[in-house]
Amino acid sequence: MASVGIKDVAARAGVSVATVSRVLNAHASVSPAARERVLAAVDALGYRPNALARSLRTDQTRTLGLVISDVLNPYFTELARSVEEEARALGYSIIFGNADERPELQDHHIRTLLDRRIDGLLVSPADGGSPLVLDAARAGTPMVFVDRWIPGLDVPVVRADGSSAVRDLVAHLHGLGHRRLAIIAGPAATTTGSERVTAFRDALAAYGLELPDEYIGQGDFQAASGRRATERFLELPEPPEVVFAADNLMALGALDAIRARGLRIPHDIALAAFDDIPWFVHTDPPITAIAQPTGDLGRAAVRALTDLIEGRTPESVTLPARLVVRGSCGESPTTGTDSTDRTTGTPGTTRRSDA
């Protein structure tokens, strides 16, 4: 069967080739009647525009690149989904790259995406000093950082503010009588890794509590590091009363370590996490966590990037995170352990923390 071209569509619709082109590119200067005839001809003939040829004419591919830190992390999986949905709604396609928390793999994906002539790039940096990211930004590549960012670069950032939610968490733990609080931190080279430790330390200081070095476990946003850090906490002469994992996968590793010791949550030790995920509702007890507005972040990041591509100047976006109280830290004197998160309908009590 011969391929259908734009001239065939024009002939069937009774319009010029230029009119068909304007309809396909969503120009407003086409009458509704002509637009309907063109779209009917496209459907009837099964015409599909040649995206490569169009990109050569317009110098755009209508394709965005997304490099995420770890596709196995449910937070980034949800982020990628919302990015793809919003991009598709705006007429763009997405090419994904999974950095697996490895800067060298991140740069490999970025190099490949740039070679494919993407129109813009969304990045959640695996570290704070990638030369390729720096060079791409300084060369004027349309780029938006999402979740994480590289300080000092003039690149829009779309992120959640977890500091207020961390303060709410510490207030909740303090109200339950906990005084020895430990944290499993992410890599200090990432902004989220360093920011969450600082927020936790500052929140403790507001109650006159310290964060001693032995209560800081160094993790890498992977479950195995959460397990190792928790095992070390449990071997201390005075173990912490609470382990706060600064990432959901590290929290699952901490949970494994606690159960391997035959300890009960929250009776023997409490557990909380940053980045709420659906699994936390199904643990026994359900895990108290800080939830980020992941879908909103993904959509906002795409809109910021397409603004850049289309010549507008986007602002950086910071959205509030919220604390979801469940049973893993003990029973609250005001909510108990059977309360419900009114936002999601899952066990827990939401405390929204506005930035």
N, C-alpha and C positions, 0 to 999 in steps of 0.2 A: 504493500500500500504506500502510495506516495505521501511524503510528509506534507503537512498543512503549513502554509506560510502566512505572513501578515497580509499579503496581497489577496489571498483567498478569503480571509476574513473581511477585508474591505469590500471585495466584490459581492459577497453574500449580503453584507449589511447595507450596501449601496452608499458607502461613504469613501472618503479618501484614506490612503494609507496613513497620512498624518493624523487624521481623526482617530483611527484605531490606536495609534501610538499614544495619543493624548489620553484616551480612555484607559489604556493599560497602565499608564504612569500616573493615573489619578489626578490629571489636570482638571481644573474647574471650568475651563473655557469650552466645554462641550455641552450641548443641549441635552436635557434628560431623555428626549426621544431618540437622539442619535446614540446616546450611551446605552440605552436599552437594546437597540438593534445590534450594536457591536457586541455586547455581552451575550445576546442570544446567539449570534453567529459563532462566537468563541465556544459556547457550550455545544452547539450543534455540530461543529466541525472537530471538536476535541483539540482545539489549538492550545499549545503550550509555548509561551515565549522562550526564546533561547537566552537563558540568563547570562551565559558567558559573552555572547555577542553584545547584549545590552550593557554589560559591565564595561566592555571596551569602548562603547560609545559614550557612556556617562561617567566613566572613571570611578564607578561605584559597583560593588558586588552585592550590596544589600545583605552582607554577612558580617556578623560580630563574632569575636573570639572571647571565650570565657575560660580562664585558668583558675581552677579551684584548688584548695590545699589538700583535700582528701575526700575522694568520692565515696568512700566507705563510711564517712562520718554522716549520720543522718541530717545534721544541720546543713552541711554543704549539699547534700542530695536535694533537700527541700529548696535551698537557695537556687540551685541549678534549674530545678523545675520551674520556679517562678520567673527566672530570667528567660527561659525558653518560651514560656507562655506569653510574657509581655512583648518579647521581641517579635514573635509570630504575629501578635495582634497589630504591631506597628509595621509589618511587612518585611521583617528581617529574619534571617536564619541564624542559627547558632552553631559554632564548632567548639566542642569542649576539649579541654586538656586537664588531666589530673596530675598534679604535682607530687602527690603522695608525701607531702611535707618535705620534699627534697628540692633545694634551690637549683641544683643542676638540671633536674627534670623539668622544673618550672621554666627555666630559660630555654630548654629544648622546645617546649610547646610554644612559647612566645615566638621564637625564631621561625618555627614552622608556620604559625598563624600569619606572621608578617609576610612570609614568602608567598602565602596564598592571597595576598592583597585584601585582607579583611578591611572593613571600613572603620572599625574601632575595636578597642580591647577593654575587657573587664578583668581585673586581676585581684585576687586575694593573696598578697605576697607571702611566700614561704619564709622569707627573711627580710631584713631591713636594708640590704645593700646590693641587690642584684645589679651588676653593670648593664645588663641588657635592658632591664626595666628602666634604669636611669637614662640610658641612651635613647630608648624609644620615646620616653616622655620629653626629653630635651629636643628631640627631632620633630616634635609637634604631632606625634601619633595621637589621635583622639583616644583618651584613656580615662577610665574611672576606677578607683580603688573601692572594693566592697568588703566590708567586715574588718579587714586589716589595711594598713596603709604604710607608706614610707615617709617619715617626717622630712620636711624641708623641700619636698617636690611640689610644684604648682599643678597638682592633679586633684580634681574633685574627689571627695571621699563620701561614701554612703555607709553608715555604720550605726550600731546601737550603742547607747550610753548605758553601761552596766553599773556605773559607780553608785547611783542611787539605789539600785536593786541590791547591790552588795551591802550597802548600809542597812537596808531593810532586813536582809538576811542576818546580819550580825545582831541587830536589835532583837530579832525573833529568837536567836540562839541565847542571847543574854537574858531575855525574859524567861527562858526555860531553865535558867540556872547554869548554863555552860560557861566555863571560864577558860579552859585550855583548848584553844582552837588552832588547828593546823590547816595548811593549804598545800595542794599539789599544783604547782605552777606550770604553765606552758613555757616554751622557749623564750628566754629574755630577748632574743633578737627579733621577736614579733611584737607588734604593738599590743595585741590582745594578751600576750603572755606577761608582759611587764605591767600593763595597765591594771590587770585584775589583782596582781599581788599588791600594788600600791593602794588600790581601793580597799582591799581587805585590811591591810596594815593601818590605814587611816581610820577605817571604821572601828577597829579594835581600840585604837588610841582614844577615840571619843568616849570610851567606857573605862579608860585607865588600864587597858590590857595591852600586853606586848605580844609581838610575834617573834619569838626567839628563832635563831637559825635552825635549830633541830626540828622546828615545826614547819619548816619550808622544805617540801619535797620537790626536786626538779624533775619535771616530766617533759614529754614531747608531743602532747596531744594524742597519744596512742595508749591503748588499754594496758599494754605490758608495763609501761612506765608508771601508770597509776597503781598497778599491783606492786611493783618494786618499792615505790615510795611509801605505800601503806604498810607493807611488811616492815620497813625500817621504822616507821612510827610505832608500830606495835611492839618492837623490840626495845624501845626506850624504857629507862627506869620509871619514868612517869609519862605514859602514853597520853596523847591528846584525848579529849572527850568528844571532839568533833573533827571529822576530816571533810574539808571543802575542796572538791576537785574542780579546777578551773576549766573543765571541758567534759562533755558527756562520756566520751570513750574512756578517759582516765577515771571517771566515776565508776564505770563498769569494772575496770581493773581493780579499783579499791574494794568494790563489793566482793569480788572473787577472793581477795586477800583476807577480808574480814570473815567470810564464810569458811575459808580454809582453816582458820584458827578455831572454828566452832563458836565464834562470838555472835551475839544477837544484836540486831539493829532495831530500835535505838537503845535497848537496855544496857548493853555493854559499851557501845560506841555509836555516835550519831554520824550520819552521812548526808552531805548536800552537794549540789553540782551546779555549774554554770552550763547553760544550753539545755533547755528542757527537750526531751524526746518522748515519743509515744511509749517506748519501753518502760519508762520510769513509773507509769501507772500500774504496770503489771508485776513489779517486784513486790516482795513482801518484807517490810511494808513499802508502799509507794514512796518514791524519793522526792524530797523537797528540792526544787530547782529554780534557777533564774531563766526565764523564757525570753528569747529575743523575737521581735516581729519579723521573722525570716522572710515570709512571702512579701511583705511590704518593702523590705530591704532590696530584694531582687528586682521588684518592679521599679522602685525608685532609681536603682542603678542603671537599668536599661533606659529609662527616660532621660537621665542625666547624660548618658553616652550619646543617645540619638540627638539630643540638643546640641552637643558638641559637633557632631558630624554635620548637622544641618545649619551650623553657623550661629547658634544661640549660645549664651553663656550660662551654664548651669551653676547652681550653688551647691556646696556640700550639704549633705543631709544627715542629721543625727536624730534617731528615733529612740523613744524610751523602751527600756526593758522592764520586766516585772517579775516579782517574786511569787512563786506558786508554792504555798505551804502544804505539805503532805505529812506523812507519819514518820519519816525516817530520822527526825531529830527529837522526837518526843511529843507528848501531848501538850498542846497549847492550852493555857488556862482559859482562853477566850474562845477558841475555835474548836478544840478537840481534834482528834485524828480522823473523824468521819465527815468533815466539812467538804464542800464541793467548790471547785473552781467555776465560778459563774460565767467565765468567758468561754471555757472549752467543754464544760460538762463533765470533766474528769475529777477524781478525788483530789481535793486540795482547796486552798483559799488563796485567791489572787490578791496581791498587793501591788498595784500599779505604781511605778516610780517614774515620774515625769522628769525629763532632763531639764 
